[in-house]
Amino acid sequence: MAKKNSNTGGCGWFMDDWFYALIAILIGFALLGVNLGWLEPSWIDYWPVLLIVIGGKELLERN
């Protein structure tokens, strides 16, 4: 069970779950789009941006 964050009124764990679920869904749609030809394969070259966003979110939550 995720621990509750008292700074956000006890719903910090809920927001974390939604963030990571949304990231997983977006990755799934991107890969599906590339496989079905909806997206250009070069679009996947920007995956490091996703890591930067996740890392930035984690850093901001520590403070």
VOPAGU-2260 file (C-alpha; in pm, 1 decimal, decimal comma):
REM VOPAGU-2260
SITE   aa  ch    i         X         Y         Z
SITE  MET   A    0       0,0       0,0       0,0
SITE  ALA   A    1     135,7     342,6     -89,6
SITE  LYS   A    2     199,6     584,7     190,8
SITE  LYS   A    3     -12,3     895,3     220,5
SITE  ASN   A    4     147,5    1235,2     176,9
SITE  SER   A    5      30,6    1474,9     448,6
SITE  ASN   A    6     125,5    1782,9     241,7
SITE  THR   A    7    -148,2    1711,5     -12,8
SITE  GLY   A    8    -426,4    1634,2     228,9
SITE  GLY   A    9    -372,2    1260,0     216,5
SITE  CYS   A   10    -426,6    1218,8    -157,4
SITE  GLY   A   11     -62,0    1226,8    -269,2
SITE  TRP   A   12     -57,7     850,2    -319,7
SITE  PHE   A   13    -365,4     880,0    -543,5
SITE  MET   A   14    -200,2    1136,5    -768,9
SITE  ASP   A   15     113,5     922,6    -797,8
SITE  ASP   A   16     -91,6     621,7    -904,7
SITE  TRP   A   17    -270,2     828,0   -1170,0
SITE  PHE   A   18      54,6     978,6   -1298,6
SITE  TYR   A   19     225,3     645,1   -1354,4
SITE  ALA   A   20     -90,7     486,1   -1495,0
SITE  LEU   A   21    -122,1     771,8   -1743,3
SITE  ILE   A   22     243,4     737,3   -1844,4
SITE  ALA   A   23     197,3     362,5   -1900,9
SITE  ILE   A   24    -115,1     423,4   -2112,2
SITE  LEU   A   25      61,5     688,0   -2321,6
SITE  ILE   A   26     356,7     457,2   -2383,5
SITE  GLY   A   27     117,0     181,6   -2487,4
SITE  PHE   A   28     -67,0     408,8   -2731,0
SITE  ALA   A   29     260,6     534,4   -2876,6
SITE  LEU   A   30     391,0     182,3   -2937,0
SITE  LEU   A   31      56,8      71,4   -3079,5
SITE  GLY   A   32      51,4     374,2   -3308,4
SITE  VAL   A   33     398,3     296,4   -3440,5
SITE  ASN   A   34     312,4     -71,1   -3495,2
SITE  LEU   A   35     -10,1      11,2   -3680,4
SITE  GLY   A   36     151,4     284,5   -3888,8
SITE  TRP   A   37     -35,8     574,6   -3729,6
SITE  LEU   A   38     284,6     734,3   -3597,8
SITE  GLU   A   39     623,5     764,6   -3757,7
SITE  PRO   A   40     887,9     540,3   -3597,1
SITE  SER   A   41    1113,3     844,2   -3553,5
SITE  TRP   A   42     862,4     972,4   -3294,9
SITE  ILE   A   43     988,6     708,1   -3051,2
SITE  ASP   A   44    1333,0     874,3   -3056,8
SITE  TYR   A   45    1202,3    1122,5   -2799,5
SITE  TRP   A   46    1156,0     865,0   -2521,0
SITE  PRO   A   47    1431,7    1022,8   -2304,5
SITE  VAL   A   48    1202,8    1323,9   -2258,4
SITE  LEU   A   49     967,8    1092,7   -2069,8
SITE  LEU   A   50    1246,9     998,9   -1829,3
SITE  ILE   A   51    1326,3    1367,3   -1773,7
SITE  VAL   A   52     961,4    1442,7   -1693,9
SITE  ILE   A   53     936,2    1153,7   -1447,8
SITE  GLY   A   54    1266,0    1250,2   -1282,7
SITE  GLY   A   55    1157,1    1613,9   -1255,1
SITE  LYS   A   56     828,7    1509,8   -1096,4
SITE  GLU   A   57    1011,0    1295,7    -840,7
SITE  LEU   A   58    1251,8    1577,7    -755,5
SITE  LEU   A   59     969,6    1827,6    -709,8
SITE  GLU   A   60     781,0    1590,0    -481,8
SITE  ARG   A   61    1076,6    1556,4    -243,8
SITE  ASN   A   62    1060,3    1923,9    -144,3
